[in-house]
Amino acid sequence: MHTAPSNSKNNGFLVGLLLLPALMVGVAYAAVPLYQLFCQVTGYGGTTQIADQNNTAIPVLDREIKVFFTSSTHRDMPWEFKPVQASQTLKIGEQGLAFYEAYNPTDQVIKGTASFNVTPHKAGSYFMKIDCFCFTEQILQPGERVQMPVTYYIDPEIVEDDGLNDVTDMSLSYTFFLLEDEK
């Protein structure tokens, strides 16, 4: 004899079916910040580390590294964005200061945010940012041009990593994106 399924089972299935899209949207929104956090903690993908600003006893070594600066904008971002200098050579442990310039050539207020990357990826965790404009909302008025500083150093622990003895230069790259509410 065949009996009809109970209403409670049907209701449970329906609730589960309705919650699934909400869960998927929640996971999608959480994916980017969780990935950024993962990369910042582990140095994965050439992600730089954030330096402790109170640590002033950083040794400066004789070994030098040349840092190249590059930039790009996402296809939806109308800004012009470029490094002010092409490169800097500094000693490991020495504090560097570089500037990037952003210009809004439009007649509208534009909000953006930048992400960054360091190559070679294997050295990214030794690139220590003290201060930068990344992951912070930047607002440019029509026709406004700004210079944004990046203060950084190369962690002296890089010399203890035998896999990085061949690293003589690094590239710090930023990409600016239009913030979602602007699209």
C-alpha positions as a Markdown table, in Angstrom:
| # | Residue | x | y | z |
|---|---|---|---|---|
| 1 | Met | 0.0 | 0.0 | 0.0 |
| 2 | His | 1.4 | 3.4 | -1.0 |
| 3 | Thr | 1.0 | 6.4 | 1.3 |
| 4 | Ala | 1.4 | 10.1 | 0.5 |
| 5 | Pro | 4.5 | 11.8 | 2.0 |
| 6 | Ser | 3.9 | 13.8 | 5.1 |
| 7 | Asn | 3.5 | 17.6 | 4.8 |
| 8 | Ser | 6.4 | 18.2 | 7.2 |
| 9 | Lys | 8.7 | 16.4 | 4.8 |
| 10 | Asn | 7.5 | 18.4 | 1.9 |
| 11 | Asn | 7.7 | 21.7 | 3.9 |
| 12 | Gly | 11.3 | 20.8 | 4.9 |
| 13 | Phe | 12.3 | 20.1 | 1.3 |
| 14 | Leu | 10.7 | 23.4 | 0.1 |
| 15 | Val | 12.4 | 25.4 | 2.8 |
| 16 | Gly | 15.7 | 23.8 | 1.9 |
| 17 | Leu | 15.2 | 24.5 | -1.7 |
| 18 | Leu | 14.4 | 28.1 | -1.0 |
| 19 | Leu | 17.4 | 28.6 | 1.3 |
| 20 | Leu | 19.9 | 27.2 | -1.3 |
| 21 | Pro | 19.9 | 30.3 | -3.5 |
| 22 | Ala | 20.3 | 32.5 | -0.5 |
| 23 | Leu | 23.2 | 30.4 | 0.7 |
| 24 | Met | 24.8 | 30.6 | -2.7 |
| 25 | Val | 24.5 | 34.4 | -2.9 |
| 26 | Gly | 26.0 | 34.6 | 0.6 |
| 27 | Val | 29.0 | 32.5 | -0.3 |
| 28 | Ala | 29.5 | 34.5 | -3.5 |
| 29 | Tyr | 29.6 | 37.8 | -1.5 |
| 30 | Ala | 32.0 | 36.3 | 1.1 |
| 31 | Ala | 34.3 | 34.8 | -1.5 |
| 32 | Val | 36.3 | 37.9 | -2.4 |
| 33 | Pro | 37.0 | 39.2 | 1.1 |
| 34 | Leu | 37.8 | 35.7 | 2.3 |
| 35 | Tyr | 40.2 | 35.2 | -0.6 |
| 36 | Gln | 41.8 | 38.6 | 0.1 |
| 37 | Leu | 42.2 | 37.6 | 3.7 |
| 38 | Phe | 43.7 | 34.2 | 2.8 |
| 39 | Cys | 46.2 | 35.8 | 0.4 |
| 40 | Gln | 47.2 | 38.5 | 2.9 |
| 41 | Val | 47.8 | 35.9 | 5.7 |
| 42 | Thr | 49.6 | 33.4 | 3.5 |
| 43 | Gly | 51.3 | 35.5 | 0.9 |
| 44 | Tyr | 49.6 | 33.3 | -1.8 |
| 45 | Gly | 49.7 | 34.6 | -5.3 |
| 46 | Gly | 52.4 | 37.2 | -4.5 |
| 47 | Thr | 50.2 | 39.0 | -2.0 |
| 48 | Thr | 52.3 | 41.4 | 0.1 |
| 49 | Gln | 52.2 | 41.3 | 3.9 |
| 50 | Ile | 51.2 | 44.2 | 6.0 |
| 51 | Ala | 54.1 | 45.3 | 8.2 |
| 52 | Asp | 53.8 | 46.1 | 11.9 |
| 53 | Gln | 54.3 | 49.8 | 12.1 |
| 54 | Asn | 55.7 | 49.5 | 15.7 |
| 55 | Asn | 58.6 | 47.3 | 14.6 |
| 56 | Thr | 61.4 | 49.8 | 14.2 |
| 57 | Ala | 64.3 | 47.4 | 14.7 |
| 58 | Ile | 64.4 | 46.1 | 11.1 |
| 59 | Pro | 68.0 | 45.4 | 10.0 |
| 60 | Val | 69.2 | 46.9 | 6.7 |
| 61 | Leu | 71.3 | 44.5 | 4.7 |
| 62 | Asp | 73.9 | 45.1 | 1.9 |
| 63 | Arg | 72.0 | 43.1 | -0.6 |
| 64 | Glu | 69.9 | 45.2 | -2.9 |
| 65 | Ile | 66.6 | 44.5 | -4.7 |
| 66 | Lys | 65.2 | 46.5 | -7.6 |
| 67 | Val | 61.4 | 47.1 | -7.3 |
| 68 | Phe | 59.5 | 47.8 | -10.5 |
| 69 | Phe | 56.1 | 49.5 | -10.4 |
| 70 | Thr | 53.3 | 48.7 | -12.8 |
| 71 | Ser | 49.6 | 49.6 | -13.0 |
| 72 | Ser | 46.4 | 48.9 | -14.8 |
| 73 | Thr | 42.7 | 49.6 | -14.7 |
| 74 | His | 39.8 | 47.3 | -15.1 |
| 75 | Arg | 37.9 | 47.7 | -18.4 |
| 76 | Asp | 35.0 | 49.5 | -16.6 |
| 77 | Met | 37.3 | 52.0 | -14.8 |
| 78 | Pro | 37.6 | 55.3 | -16.7 |
| 79 | Trp | 40.5 | 56.6 | -14.7 |
| 80 | Glu | 44.0 | 57.0 | -15.9 |
| 81 | Phe | 46.3 | 55.3 | -13.4 |
| 82 | Lys | 50.1 | 54.9 | -13.5 |
| 83 | Pro | 53.2 | 54.7 | -11.2 |
| 84 | Val | 55.1 | 58.0 | -10.8 |
| 85 | Gln | 58.4 | 56.2 | -11.0 |
| 86 | Ala | 59.2 | 53.1 | -13.0 |
| 87 | Ser | 61.5 | 51.5 | -10.3 |
| 88 | Gln | 63.5 | 51.9 | -7.2 |
| 89 | Thr | 66.5 | 50.1 | -6.0 |
| 90 | Leu | 66.9 | 49.7 | -2.2 |
| 91 | Lys | 68.7 | 47.6 | 0.3 |
| 92 | Ile | 66.8 | 44.7 | 1.9 |
| 93 | Gly | 65.2 | 46.1 | 5.1 |
| 94 | Glu | 65.4 | 49.7 | 3.9 |
| 95 | Gln | 62.1 | 51.6 | 3.8 |
| 96 | Gly | 61.0 | 52.7 | 0.3 |
| 97 | Leu | 58.4 | 55.2 | -0.7 |
| 98 | Ala | 56.7 | 55.1 | -4.1 |
| 99 | Phe | 53.8 | 57.0 | -5.6 |
| 100 | Tyr | 51.1 | 56.1 | -8.0 |
| 101 | Glu | 49.0 | 58.7 | -9.8 |
| 102 | Ala | 45.3 | 58.5 | -10.6 |
| 103 | Tyr | 43.4 | 60.9 | -12.8 |
| 104 | Asn | 39.6 | 61.1 | -13.3 |
| 105 | Pro | 39.2 | 62.6 | -16.9 |
| 106 | Thr | 35.4 | 62.3 | -16.7 |
| 107 | Asp | 32.7 | 64.9 | -15.7 |
| 108 | Gln | 31.5 | 62.5 | -12.9 |
| 109 | Val | 32.6 | 61.7 | -9.4 |
| 110 | Ile | 34.1 | 58.2 | -9.6 |
| 111 | Lys | 34.8 | 55.7 | -6.7 |
| 112 | Gly | 37.3 | 53.0 | -7.1 |
| 113 | Thr | 39.5 | 50.6 | -5.2 |
| 114 | Ala | 42.8 | 48.9 | -6.0 |
| 115 | Ser | 44.1 | 45.4 | -5.6 |
| 116 | Phe | 47.8 | 44.5 | -5.7 |
| 117 | Asn | 50.2 | 41.7 | -6.6 |
| 118 | Val | 53.9 | 41.1 | -6.3 |
| 119 | Thr | 56.0 | 39.0 | -8.7 |
| 120 | Pro | 57.8 | 36.8 | -8.5 |
| 121 | His | 55.0 | 35.2 | -6.5 |
| 122 | Lys | 57.4 | 33.1 | -4.4 |
| 123 | Ala | 58.8 | 36.4 | -2.9 |
| 124 | Gly | 55.5 | 38.1 | -2.3 |
| 125 | Ser | 55.3 | 37.2 | 1.4 |
| 126 | Tyr | 58.6 | 39.2 | 1.9 |
| 127 | Phe | 57.3 | 42.4 | 0.4 |
| 128 | Met | 56.0 | 44.3 | 3.5 |
| 129 | Lys | 53.7 | 47.2 | 3.1 |
| 130 | Ile | 53.7 | 49.8 | 5.9 |
| 131 | Asp | 51.1 | 52.0 | 4.3 |
| 132 | Cys | 49.2 | 51.9 | 1.0 |
| 133 | Phe | 46.0 | 52.9 | -0.7 |
| 134 | Cys | 44.9 | 49.3 | -1.7 |
| 135 | Phe | 41.5 | 47.9 | -0.7 |
| 136 | Thr | 40.5 | 51.4 | 0.4 |
| 137 | Glu | 37.7 | 53.4 | -1.3 |
| 138 | Gln | 39.2 | 56.2 | -3.4 |
| 139 | Ile | 36.9 | 59.0 | -4.6 |
| 140 | Leu | 38.0 | 61.3 | -7.4 |
| 141 | Gln | 36.1 | 64.4 | -8.4 |
| 142 | Pro | 35.8 | 65.3 | -12.1 |
| 143 | Gly | 39.2 | 66.3 | -13.5 |
| 144 | Glu | 40.9 | 65.5 | -10.2 |
| 145 | Arg | 44.5 | 64.1 | -10.1 |
| 146 | Val | 46.0 | 62.6 | -7.0 |
| 147 | Gln | 49.2 | 60.9 | -6.0 |
| 148 | Met | 48.9 | 58.0 | -3.7 |
| 149 | Pro | 51.9 | 56.8 | -1.6 |
| 150 | Val | 53.0 | 53.3 | -0.9 |
| 151 | Thr | 55.5 | 52.8 | 2.0 |
| 152 | Tyr | 57.2 | 49.4 | 2.0 |
| 153 | Tyr | 60.3 | 47.4 | 2.6 |
| 154 | Ile | 61.7 | 43.9 | 1.8 |
| 155 | Asp | 61.8 | 41.7 | 4.8 |
| 156 | Pro | 65.4 | 40.7 | 5.7 |
| 157 | Glu | 64.2 | 37.2 | 6.3 |
| 158 | Ile | 64.2 | 36.8 | 2.5 |
| 159 | Val | 67.9 | 36.0 | 2.7 |
| 160 | Glu | 67.2 | 33.0 | 4.9 |
| 161 | Asp | 65.0 | 31.4 | 2.2 |
| 162 | Asp | 67.4 | 29.5 | -0.1 |
| 163 | Gly | 64.7 | 29.3 | -2.8 |
| 164 | Leu | 65.0 | 33.1 | -3.2 |
| 165 | Asn | 68.7 | 33.6 | -3.6 |
| 166 | Asp | 68.1 | 34.3 | -7.3 |
| 167 | Val | 65.6 | 37.1 | -6.7 |
| 168 | Thr | 67.2 | 40.4 | -7.7 |
| 169 | Asp | 64.1 | 42.3 | -8.6 |
| 170 | Met | 60.4 | 42.4 | -7.8 |
| 171 | Ser | 57.4 | 44.0 | -9.3 |
| 172 | Leu | 54.6 | 45.7 | -7.4 |
| 173 | Ser | 51.5 | 45.9 | -9.5 |
| 174 | Tyr | 48.2 | 47.6 | -8.7 |
| 175 | Thr | 44.9 | 47.4 | -10.6 |
| 176 | Phe | 42.1 | 49.9 | -10.0 |
| 177 | Phe | 38.5 | 48.7 | -10.2 |
| 178 | Leu | 35.3 | 50.7 | -10.4 |
| 179 | Leu | 33.3 | 50.2 | -7.2 |
| 180 | Glu | 30.1 | 48.1 | -7.7 |
| 181 | Asp | 27.7 | 51.0 | -6.8 |
| 182 | Glu | 29.2 | 53.0 | -9.7 |
| 183 | Lys | 28.4 | 50.6 | -12.5 |
